Amino acid sequence: MSAEIQRVYIASAQAEIIERIVLAKSYFCPVGQSSDGRKAAGEIRRLSPDLLILGSALTGLDGLALIDELGNSMLAPPRILFLLPMQSETWLHMAREKGADLAENLPENLEMLIPRLEKLADMPLARLSGKTEEMRISLAGELLDELGVPAALKGRRYMLFGAAYVACAPHLANAYSRKMYPLLGDKFSATPQAVERAIRTAIENTWLHGNLPAIQRLFGFSVDAERGKPTNAEFISMLAEHVRREGEKQLLQTQTIR
């Protein structure tokens, strides 16, 4: 699994027992736990954990409703391991449809949660509701239009999804060559090297022919001849920060209206 320490929240009727098991592994860091779904929703939004162990039977708000709540209120919800104490393929299917990354029956031996959690940690992106994913991609596209990135360039497509991915999973910003380029390559049937080159070409084209005032507003005056243009990572990270910031504003406005 990933060598990075994963921050874990536990929302389960057995939260205290599970927390002790998770604490025994140095690469997992429990950041909170509750058996109350409503309380858990607020803490998860505040703490932004990487992973969520989610039981179906919670007070206040059940597990399926909590998945919906997080999908509607977080641009970057945690990756979710949904656990069901009884045998029901219907419930497991519903959990996956709503956005659980893994949905399984609760094992009798709770130690067996660790390999499932390790599998979850290796997933690069959380599953998101279609609405949230569309929002991220739309926000990235609007900014690329403003910067003057030509629609015909392959690199624009990689920028678009790269920014949307990093806005959702910030850890990807530290692993472009190892994670981001392969992830984009798998999505678009290209090699990681081709993805990297296409993004670099799109940046160069934008710096030569794009909207200079918009470029300077987003990147400051680091676009002068002496300092040169940003790297692929700098460019996508800046786009991702815009997507994250504007996406959170839109979600907050939606919640206020509701």
Salt bridges, closest charged atoms under 4 A:
GLU4 OE1 - LYS179 NZ 3.87
ASP68 OD2 - LYS98 NZ 2.75
GLU69 OE2 - ARG45 NH1 3.14
GLU97 OE2 - HIS93 NE2 4.00
GLU104 OE1 - ARG116 NE 2.46
ASP145 OD1 - ARG156 NH2 2.77
GLU146 OE2 - ARG217 NH2 2.31
GLU196 OE2 - ARG200 NH1 2.42
GLU241 OE2 - ARG244 NH2 2.50
GLU241 OE2 - ARG245 NH1 3.67
GLU246 OE2 - ARG245 NE 3.98
GLU246 OE2 - LYS249 NZ 3.39
GLU248 OE1 - ARG244 NH1 2.93
